[in-house]
């Protein structure tokens, strides 16, 4: 594909969204027309009802202007608009595919079941040690998940949540932000936890046997 054809593709990309903006603009025009048609009797003028209607009328006008400005910007700067739309779509997709704690345990159970079907002498020691480590951390209750919307981090706490000793509840003895990266044991993105998946590569091959 030539550079010119790629540029033309970028210019055509915002056109996919222009119709949607036009539809939104028409809807806002319809809503604004209905709001303008609302008239209050003389006794309600100056009351909270009239102020409430005025508020919603101004809100519709503001959103209508925002839609018009956005559509105008997309027409004037198609390449930049395509990049912004792509980033927004990618962020929404990553957020929808951000794995949860239950997703981690589902992936862990599948990996554990797959490894259990392999004879111990044929198991990859890297996969075996990692699953044993995760199992021990789960039994100790120190596995935690931190979600940043589009990505999740699986990290290790000091104690179980139900533990009530002084070291576990003292706010000055909690994990520090500066050393938090040292506690991360897995990264979840796009529906899976990648370190666990990487550890399970060739789980049924024990190189020590060769």
N, C-alpha and C positions, 0 to 999 in steps of 0.2 A: 504493500500500500504506500502510495507516495505521500509526501508531506502535505501537499495541497489537498488531497482527498481527506487526510486526517483532520486538517483544519476545517474543511467543509462539514465533516461529521460533528466537530465540536459546535459549529455554528447552528447545525440543525437540532442539536440535543435539546436546547431550551424550548423549542417549538412543541415538544411533547407536553410541556407544562403550561404553555400559554393558554390552551383551551380550558384547562382547569382554572386558571386565574380569571379568565373571562366568565366562566360559570359562577365563580365566587363573587365576582363583581356584580353580575346580574342578580344574584341572590341578595346581596347587600342593598342593591337598588330597590328590590321588591320590599325588603324589610323596612328600609327607610321610608318608602312611599306609604306603607301601612302605618308607620309611627307618625308620619306627618299628617295622616288623615285622622288621627285620634284628636278629638276635641273634648275638652272638659266643660261641664256646666260652670256658670259663673261662680257658684258656691264652692267649687273645688279648686279654683284658681288660687295659686299661692300656697296650696297645701302640699303635704308630703307626696300625694299622688301625682301632682303635676311635676314636682321636682324629680320623682322617680322616673316618669316618662321622659323628661328632659335628659336625665342621666343616660338612659339607654339609647336615646336618639343620638347624643353626642358620641357614645361609645361605638355605635354603628358607623357613624361618619369617620371616626378615627381609623377603624379597621378597614373601611373602604379605601381611604387614602393610602393606607399601608399596602393593600393589595395592588393598587394602581402603581405606586412607586416601585414595588417589587417587580411587577411585569415590565415596567419601563426600563429598569436596570438590567433585567435579563435580556431584553432586546438590544440594549446599547453595548453590553459587555457579555457576549455569549460564552466566551471561554471561561471567564471567571465564574459566571453563573453555573456552568457545567461542573466546575471543580467544587463549588460550594454544595451543589445538589448531590454530587457524588459522595462528598464527605458526610453530608447529612444522612443520605441513604445508608452509607456504610456504618455510621454510628447507630442508626436505628436497628440495622440488621445485627450488629454485634451486641447491642443491648438485649435484643430478643433472644439471642443465642448464648447469652452469658450463663455458664453452667452454675447450678445451685449446689448446695451441700449434698442433697439427695442424689444429684447427678454424679458427684464424686463417689459416693458409696455404691451406686449402681456400677460404675466403671471399675471400682475396686473389687466388687464381688465377681464381676465377669472375669477379671484378670486372675483372681484367686482360684476360681473354678477351672479356668483354662490351665493354670499351672498345676493344680492338683491332679489333673489327668495325665501328667507326665511323671515318669518314674523319677524318684529323687536323684538318682545318679545321672540322669539326663537333663535335669533342670539347670537353667542358666543361673549361676550363683548371684549375678547382679539383680535379676528379677526376684529371686527367692529372698535375698536379704532386704530388698526394698519393701516387698509385701509384708515381711515379718516386722520390719520397722514400723510401717503404717498400722499394722494390727496392734502392736504394742502401744503406740501413741493413742489409738482409739480406745483401748482398754484403760489407759490412764486418764482419758477424758481431756486431753490437752490439744486436740485438733480444733482449729478455728478457721473460719472462712471470712475473708474481707472482700466485699464487693465494691468495685469502683464504677459500676454501671455497665461498662463494656468489657471488663476483665475482672477476674476473681483471683485472689491469692489465698492459698492454703498455708497456714502458719501454725507454729507451736506456741502454746501458752505455757506458763510455769506450772499451773496447778489446774485441777478439775474445777468446774464452775460451782459444784456443790460443796467444795471444801471451804471451811470457815475459820481456818487458823489465821493468825495475825499476818503471816507473810503473804497469804493469798488475798487478803482484803485490804491491806495497807496501800493507799494510793501512791505512796512514794516508792513502793517496791514493784510496781507494775512494769511491763515491758516498755522500754524507751524507744522513741521514734528514731533516734540515731542508729540504733542497732537492730531495728525491726527487719531490715533486709536479711539479716543473718538467720532469722526464724522462718523465712519463707521456704517451704519444701515443695510447692507445686504452683503452677500457674494455669488458671482455667480461662479458655478463650474459644469462641466458636463451637460451643457445645461439648468440649472435652478438656480434660486436664493433661497437659502435654508432657510433663515430666514422667508421670505414671505410664503414659503411652510409650515414651521413649525407653523406659526401663524394661518394658515388656517385649521389645524387639528381640527376636530370636530367643524367646523364653524357653524353648524346648531344645536348645543347643548348649551343651556344656563343653567348652573348649578344652577343659582340663582332661577330657577323655581322649583327646587326639594326641 
